Amino acid sequence: MTNIIVEFIKLFERVKEDRIKILEGEIDLVYIR
């Protein structure tokens, strides 16, 4: 039961990191233009 919660938190953290990377990429594109 606890393992499921841990895996869910890991997955959530990974998704959050990916979103931040995407946002940073979009900001970089705006500055390049």
PyMOL Python script that loads the backbone (N, CA, C, O; Angstrom):
from pymol import cmd

cmd.read_pdbstr("""\
ATOM      1  N   MET A   1       0.849  -1.203   0.000  1.00  0.00           N
ATOM      2  CA  MET A   1       0.000   0.000   0.000  1.00  0.00           C
ATOM      3  C   MET A   1       0.880   1.247   0.000  1.00  0.00           C
ATOM      4  O   MET A   1       0.655   2.169  -0.783  1.00  0.00           O
ATOM      5  N   THR A   2       1.875   1.273   0.871  1.00  0.00           N
ATOM      6  CA  THR A   2       2.765   2.451   0.961  1.00  0.00           C
ATOM      7  C   THR A   2       3.548   2.620  -0.335  1.00  0.00           C
ATOM      8  O   THR A   2       3.781   3.746  -0.775  1.00  0.00           O
ATOM      9  N   ASN A   3       3.959   1.506  -0.954  1.00  0.00           N
ATOM     10  CA  ASN A   3       4.737   1.571  -2.189  1.00  0.00           C
ATOM     11  C   ASN A   3       3.972   2.286  -3.295  1.00  0.00           C
ATOM     12  O   ASN A   3       4.564   3.037  -4.070  1.00  0.00           O
ATOM     13  N   ILE A   4       2.664   2.061  -3.376  1.00  0.00           N
ATOM     14  CA  ILE A   4       1.830   2.700  -4.387  1.00  0.00           C
ATOM     15  C   ILE A   4       1.877   4.220  -4.211  1.00  0.00           C
ATOM     16  O   ILE A   4       2.005   4.960  -5.187  1.00  0.00           O
ATOM     17  N   ILE A   5       1.775   4.672  -2.981  1.00  0.00           N
ATOM     18  CA  ILE A   5       1.815   6.110  -2.682  1.00  0.00           C
ATOM     19  C   ILE A   5       3.171   6.690  -3.072  1.00  0.00           C
ATOM     20  O   ILE A   5       3.242   7.759  -3.678  1.00  0.00           O
ATOM     21  N   VAL A   6       4.248   5.983  -2.724  1.00  0.00           N
ATOM     22  CA  VAL A   6       5.606   6.440  -3.055  1.00  0.00           C
ATOM     23  C   VAL A   6       5.767   6.556  -4.567  1.00  0.00           C
ATOM     24  O   VAL A   6       6.285   7.556  -5.062  1.00  0.00           O
ATOM     25  N   GLU A   7       5.326   5.539  -5.299  1.00  0.00           N
ATOM     26  CA  GLU A   7       5.428   5.552  -6.765  1.00  0.00           C
ATOM     27  C   GLU A   7       4.626   6.712  -7.352  1.00  0.00           C
ATOM     28  O   GLU A   7       5.071   7.363  -8.297  1.00  0.00           O
ATOM     29  N   PHE A   8       3.464   6.965  -6.801  1.00  0.00           N
ATOM     30  CA  PHE A   8       2.606   8.056  -7.273  1.00  0.00           C
ATOM     31  C   PHE A   8       3.303   9.403  -7.078  1.00  0.00           C
ATOM     32  O   PHE A   8       3.284  10.257  -7.965  1.00  0.00           O
ATOM     33  N   ILE A   9       3.918   9.581  -5.907  1.00  0.00           N
ATOM     34  CA  ILE A   9       4.642  10.826  -5.614  1.00  0.00           C
ATOM     35  C   ILE A   9       5.814  10.989  -6.583  1.00  0.00           C
ATOM     36  O   ILE A   9       6.038  12.083  -7.101  1.00  0.00           O
ATOM     37  N   LYS A  10       6.560   9.913  -6.831  1.00  0.00           N
ATOM     38  CA  LYS A  10       7.689   9.960  -7.776  1.00  0.00           C
ATOM     39  C   LYS A  10       7.194  10.379  -9.155  1.00  0.00           C
ATOM     40  O   LYS A  10       7.792  11.235  -9.807  1.00  0.00           O
ATOM     41  N   LEU A  11       6.090   9.765  -9.595  1.00  0.00           N
ATOM     42  CA  LEU A  11       5.515  10.075 -10.906  1.00  0.00           C
ATOM     43  C   LEU A  11       5.102  11.546 -10.970  1.00  0.00           C
ATOM     44  O   LEU A  11       5.376  12.228 -11.958  1.00  0.00           O
ATOM     45  N   PHE A  12       4.447  12.030  -9.920  1.00  0.00           N
ATOM     46  CA  PHE A  12       4.008  13.427  -9.846  1.00  0.00           C
ATOM     47  C   PHE A  12       5.199  14.370  -9.940  1.00  0.00           C
ATOM     48  O   PHE A  12       5.153  15.360 -10.671  1.00  0.00           O
ATOM     49  N   GLU A  13       6.276  14.067  -9.196  1.00  0.00           N
ATOM     50  CA  GLU A  13       7.488  14.899  -9.218  1.00  0.00           C
ATOM     51  C   GLU A  13       8.094  14.935 -10.616  1.00  0.00           C
ATOM     52  O   GLU A  13       8.543  15.986 -11.074  1.00  0.00           O
ATOM     53  N   ARG A  14       8.108  13.791 -11.292  1.00  0.00           N
ATOM     54  CA  ARG A  14       8.676  13.710 -12.638  1.00  0.00           C
ATOM     55  C   ARG A  14       7.862  14.564 -13.609  1.00  0.00           C
ATOM     56  O   ARG A  14       8.430  15.300 -14.417  1.00  0.00           O
ATOM     57  N   VAL A  15       6.552  14.467 -13.532  1.00  0.00           N
ATOM     58  CA  VAL A  15       5.668  15.256 -14.400  1.00  0.00           C
ATOM     59  C   VAL A  15       5.882  16.746 -14.146  1.00  0.00           C
ATOM     60  O   VAL A  15       5.939  17.536 -15.089  1.00  0.00           O
ATOM     61  N   LYS A  16       6.001  17.134 -12.870  1.00  0.00           N
ATOM     62  CA  LYS A  16       6.222  18.535 -12.508  1.00  0.00           C
ATOM     63  C   LYS A  16       7.535  19.036 -13.106  1.00  0.00           C
ATOM     64  O   LYS A  16       7.598  20.143 -13.641  1.00  0.00           O
ATOM     65  N   GLU A  17       8.583  18.214 -13.010  1.00  0.00           N
ATOM     66  CA  GLU A  17       9.890  18.574 -13.582  1.00  0.00           C
ATOM     67  C   GLU A  17       9.780  18.752 -15.091  1.00  0.00           C
ATOM     68  O   GLU A  17      10.330  19.703 -15.646  1.00  0.00           O
ATOM     69  N   ASP A  18       9.073  17.841 -15.755  1.00  0.00           N
ATOM     70  CA  ASP A  18       8.906  17.933 -17.204  1.00  0.00           C
ATOM     71  C   ASP A  18       8.185  19.219 -17.584  1.00  0.00           C
ATOM     72  O   ASP A  18       8.562  19.870 -18.558  1.00  0.00           O
ATOM     73  N   ARG A  19       7.156  19.596 -16.834  1.00  0.00           N
ATOM     74  CA  ARG A  19       6.424  20.833 -17.108  1.00  0.00           C
ATOM     75  C   ARG A  19       7.325  22.050 -16.953  1.00  0.00           C
ATOM     76  O   ARG A  19       7.261  22.976 -17.762  1.00  0.00           O
ATOM     77  N   ILE A  20       8.159  22.056 -15.926  1.00  0.00           N
ATOM     78  CA  ILE A  20       9.093  23.166 -15.708  1.00  0.00           C
ATOM     79  C   ILE A  20      10.066  23.245 -16.889  1.00  0.00           C
ATOM     80  O   ILE A  20      10.347  24.339 -17.378  1.00  0.00           O
ATOM     81  N   LYS A  21      10.578  22.112 -17.348  1.00  0.00           N
ATOM     82  CA  LYS A  21      11.498  22.078 -18.487  1.00  0.00           C
ATOM     83  C   LYS A  21      10.819  22.633 -19.730  1.00  0.00           C
ATOM     84  O   LYS A  21      11.422  23.408 -20.473  1.00  0.00           O
ATOM     85  N   ILE A  22       9.555  22.240 -19.964  1.00  0.00           N
ATOM     86  CA  ILE A  22       8.790  22.722 -21.121  1.00  0.00           C
ATOM     87  C   ILE A  22       8.599  24.238 -21.029  1.00  0.00           C
ATOM     88  O   ILE A  22       8.780  24.951 -22.016  1.00  0.00           O
ATOM     89  N   LEU A  23       8.236  24.723 -19.846  1.00  0.00           N
ATOM     90  CA  LEU A  23       8.065  26.163 -19.641  1.00  0.00           C
ATOM     91  C   LEU A  23       9.363  26.913 -19.891  1.00  0.00           C
ATOM     92  O   LEU A  23       9.362  27.957 -20.543  1.00  0.00           O
ATOM     93  N   GLU A  24      10.476  26.387 -19.376  1.00  0.00           N
ATOM     94  CA  GLU A  24      11.781  27.011 -19.588  1.00  0.00           C
ATOM     95  C   GLU A  24      12.113  27.035 -21.073  1.00  0.00           C
ATOM     96  O   GLU A  24      12.645  28.026 -21.573  1.00  0.00           O
ATOM     97  N   GLY A  25      11.807  25.959 -21.777  1.00  0.00           N
ATOM     98  CA  GLY A  25      12.035  25.888 -23.224  1.00  0.00           C
ATOM     99  C   GLY A  25      11.234  26.943 -23.968  1.00  0.00           C
ATOM    100  O   GLY A  25      11.748  27.575 -24.891  1.00  0.00           O
ATOM    101  N   GLU A  26       9.974  27.141 -23.575  1.00  0.00           N
ATOM    102  CA  GLU A  26       9.125  28.152 -24.205  1.00  0.00           C
ATOM    103  C   GLU A  26       9.674  29.551 -23.940  1.00  0.00           C
ATOM    104  O   GLU A  26       9.670  30.399 -24.832  1.00  0.00           O
ATOM    105  N   ILE A  27      10.145  29.794 -22.719  1.00  0.00           N
ATOM    106  CA  ILE A  27      10.724  31.094 -22.369  1.00  0.00           C
ATOM    107  C   ILE A  27      11.974  31.333 -23.216  1.00  0.00           C
ATOM    108  O   ILE A  27      12.184  32.442 -23.708  1.00  0.00           O
ATOM    109  N   ASP A  28      12.804  30.301 -23.388  1.00  0.00           N
ATOM    110  CA  ASP A  28      14.011  30.410 -24.218  1.00  0.00           C
ATOM    111  C   ASP A  28      13.629  30.780 -25.645  1.00  0.00           C
ATOM    112  O   ASP A  28      14.273  31.635 -26.254  1.00  0.00           O
ATOM    113  N   LEU A  29      12.597  30.153 -26.183  1.00  0.00           N
ATOM    114  CA  LEU A  29      12.157  30.450 -27.546  1.00  0.00           C
ATOM    115  C   LEU A  29      11.724  31.911 -27.673  1.00  0.00           C
ATOM    116  O   LEU A  29      12.039  32.574 -28.661  1.00  0.00           O
ATOM    117  N   VAL A  30      11.004  32.405 -26.674  1.00  0.00           N
ATOM    118  CA  VAL A  30      10.541  33.801 -26.689  1.00  0.00           C
ATOM    119  C   VAL A  30      11.732  34.752 -26.690  1.00  0.00           C
ATOM    120  O   VAL A  30      11.741  35.735 -27.431  1.00  0.00           O
ATOM    121  N   TYR A  31      12.730  34.467 -25.870  1.00  0.00           N
ATOM    122  CA  TYR A  31      13.910  35.350 -25.788  1.00  0.00           C
ATOM    123  C   TYR A  31      14.732  35.298 -27.077  1.00  0.00           C
ATOM    124  O   TYR A  31      15.296  36.310 -27.492  1.00  0.00           O
ATOM    125  N   ILE A  32      14.804  34.108 -27.720  1.00  0.00           N
ATOM    126  CA  ILE A  32      15.553  33.972 -28.974  1.00  0.00           C
ATOM    127  C   ILE A  32      14.903  34.855 -30.045  1.00  0.00           C
ATOM    128  O   ILE A  32      15.613  35.502 -30.815  1.00  0.00           O
ATOM    129  N   ARG A  33      13.594  34.892 -30.107  1.00  0.00           N
ATOM    130  CA  ARG A  33      12.886  35.723 -31.072  1.00  0.00           C
ATOM    131  C   ARG A  33      13.112  37.183 -30.731  1.00  0.00           C
ATOM    132  O   ARG A  33      12.602  38.065 -31.421  1.00  0.00           O
TER     133      ARG A  33
END
""", "prot")
cmd.dss("prot")
cmd.show_as("cartoon", "prot")
cmd.util.cbc("prot")
cmd.orient("prot")
